[in-house]
Amino acid sequence: MTAPDLEISLPARAENVAVVRHVLGGIGDALALHPEVLSDVKLAVSEACANVVVHAYADGAAGLLDLELTTGDDHIEVVIRDHGSGMMPRADSPGLGVGLPLMASLTAALELTNRADGGTEVRMSFDRHDPETSAVRASGTGL
């Protein structure tokens, strides 16, 4: 397993979702990501971070939001982790239930895990290529 290029651990508070978005913007600039790819990464990761803030820690208890980012030649992998109670259905959920489908639609791969030591891990992979170029490459009609 490759060591992450970036690791961040922040208090699981709403204002830190904006901090993560800002960091991702800087990384996107440094990697010269296509704007559409960067937008997808920022939106999906923000949703995962917001889920940590809203759902991971019962009754507003303090907790951490961990982020790991690993880059490859053709992909970016982002892992969002909390140390809360893990994913479980909640009748009183304040969410609308659109977060996971949204993340799935923006990623090349999405994996959710209830960790043995507590908490949830969301692993997302994104294709680094320009979406238009990738569509041409996939259809076999490259120029």
C-alpha positions in Angstrom: 0.0 0.0 0.0 1.3 3.4 -1.0 1.8 6.0 1.7 -0.5 9.0 1.4 0.8 12.2 -0.2 -1.3 14.2 2.3 -2.7 13.5 5.7 -4.9 15.9 7.7 -6.7 15.4 11.0 -9.1 18.1 12.1 -11.8 18.5 14.7 -15.1 17.3 13.1 -16.7 20.8 13.0 -18.7 22.4 10.1 -16.1 25.1 9.5 -13.4 22.5 8.8 -15.4 21.2 5.8 -14.5 24.6 4.2 -10.8 24.1 5.3 -10.7 20.7 3.5 -12.3 22.3 0.3 -9.6 25.0 0.4 -6.8 22.4 0.7 -8.3 20.4 -2.1 -8.3 23.6 -4.3 -4.6 24.1 -3.7 -3.9 20.5 -4.5 -5.9 20.7 -7.6 -3.9 23.7 -8.7 -0.6 22.0 -7.9 -1.6 18.9 -9.9 -3.1 20.9 -12.7 -6.4 19.0 -12.5 -9.1 19.7 -15.0 -11.6 22.1 -13.4 -14.4 19.5 -13.8 -12.4 16.8 -12.1 -11.5 19.2 -9.3 -15.1 20.2 -8.9 -16.1 16.5 -8.5 -13.4 15.8 -6.0 -14.3 18.9 -3.9 -18.0 18.1 -3.9 -17.7 14.4 -3.1 -15.1 14.9 -0.4 -17.1 17.8 1.1 -20.1 15.5 1.3 -18.1 12.8 3.0 -16.7 15.4 5.5 -20.2 16.8 6.2 -21.4 13.3 6.9 -18.6 13.0 9.6 -19.7 16.3 11.1 -23.4 15.5 11.2 -23.5 11.7 11.7 -20.3 10.4 13.3 -20.3 11.6 16.8 -23.5 11.3 19.0 -25.0 14.2 20.8 -22.3 16.7 19.5 -19.4 14.9 21.1 -16.0 16.0 20.1 -14.3 13.9 17.5 -11.9 13.9 14.6 -12.2 14.0 10.8 -9.2 12.4 9.1 -8.4 12.8 5.4 -5.7 11.0 3.4 -5.0 11.8 -0.2 -2.9 9.7 -2.5 -2.1 10.6 -6.1 -1.2 8.3 -9.0 -0.5 9.0 -12.7 -4.1 8.5 -13.7 -6.1 8.7 -10.4 -6.5 10.4 -7.0 -7.7 8.4 -4.0 -9.2 10.2 -1.0 -10.0 8.5 2.3 -12.2 10.2 4.8 -12.3 8.5 8.2 -14.0 9.2 11.6 -13.7 7.5 15.0 -17.4 7.6 15.8 -20.0 4.9 16.1 -19.9 3.7 12.5 -22.6 3.7 9.9 -26.0 2.5 11.0 -29.6 3.4 10.0 -31.1 6.2 12.0 -34.7 7.1 12.1 -33.8 10.6 13.3 -31.2 11.3 10.6 -31.0 15.0 9.8 -29.9 14.2 6.2 -32.0 13.8 3.1 -30.3 10.6 2.0 -28.7 11.9 -1.1 -25.1 12.1 0.0 -24.0 8.6 -0.7 -25.6 8.4 -4.2 -24.1 11.8 -5.0 -20.6 10.6 -4.0 -21.1 7.5 -6.0 -22.1 9.5 -9.1 -18.9 11.7 -8.8 -16.3 9.0 -8.2 -14.7 6.3 -10.3 -15.0 4.0 -7.2 -16.6 4.4 -3.8 -16.1 2.1 -0.8 -17.7 2.4 2.6 -16.4 0.5 5.6 -17.4 0.2 9.2 -14.0 -0.1 10.9 -13.3 -2.8 13.5 -11.9 -0.2 15.9 -14.9 2.1 15.5 -15.9 4.7 13.0 -16.5 4.8 9.3 -14.1 5.0 6.4 -15.1 6.3 3.0 -12.6 5.6 0.2 -13.1 7.4 -3.1 -11.2 7.2 -6.3 -11.2 9.8 -9.1 -10.0 9.6 -12.6 -7.4 12.5 -13.1 -7.9 12.7 -16.9 -9.9 15.5 -18.6 -13.5 14.1 -18.7 -13.8 14.9 -22.5 -10.5 13.2 -23.3 -11.5 10.2 -21.2 -14.8 9.8 -23.1 -12.9 9.9 -26.4 -10.4 7.4 -25.2 -13.1 5.1 -23.9 -14.9 5.1 -27.2 -11.7 4.2 -29.1 -11.9 7.3 -31.3 -8.9 9.1 -30.1 -7.3 11.6 -32.5 
